[in-house]
Amino acid sequence: MSRFSQAISEGDGISVIPSLHGDVAALAAASESAGAEAIAVATAADAATARGASALPVVVRGPLAVREGLEGIQASGADAFVLEYENADGDGVLEALVEDAQLADIDCLLDVGDEEELERALERVDPDIVFITQQRGASEEEALERTLDLLPDVPAGKLVVAESGHVSREQVLALERAGVDALVVRIPASPDFGDAVRDLVER
């Protein structure tokens, strides 16, 4: 079990994962101070920066769609990456990337768009983590509703990570009650960033 999956499976309740955009080093340190259990960044280069500023597990939001990209993720010190099923659906890329990640002890978050895509993906690979992303143009409420709709189709024993824009603590708790293990949340970079993260992780 990698550091990322361990962090979100062994924590107390749902794990809040801030998605960092801007001064990655400062935001990574603020996330750790505020009680986040992991952080998400856009690229492998950002992961290396975050690793130098925080001990939290790092997931590269990416997404990754080619095997060669995994080398950069390994070199950055990241603990996990997003694999988008739609972009890796051909010529054995999906299977190869999942296998490569397992051998490298890096978590693969399998990003699926809907119930049909989830079903097709599960016929080909056995991912440990399913990632339900926020579709372009969707509101936070629509993103959360989509997560709740897709959740019953995820096999028991899989970790589920959802994604949304800035949400309330009540919405985070609703996802926790539904069985979501972690939430990647986009919080604007501002002087109040740490307080915003703290408000979402408070128990």
Secondary structure as UniProt FT lines:
FT   HELIX           3..10
FT   STRAND          15..19
FT   HELIX           24..33
FT   TURN            34..35
FT   STRAND          39..41
FT   HELIX           44..53
FT   STRAND          58..64
FT   TURN            67..68
FT   HELIX           69..76
FT   STRAND          80..84
FT   HELIX           85..88
FT   TURN            91..92
FT   HELIX           93..104
FT   STRAND          107..111
FT   HELIX           115..124
FT   STRAND          129..132
FT   TURN            136..137
FT   HELIX           140..150
FT   HELIX           151..153
FT   TURN            156..157
FT   STRAND          159..164
FT   HELIX           169..178
FT   STRAND          182..186
FT   TURN            191..192
FT   HELIX           193..201
//
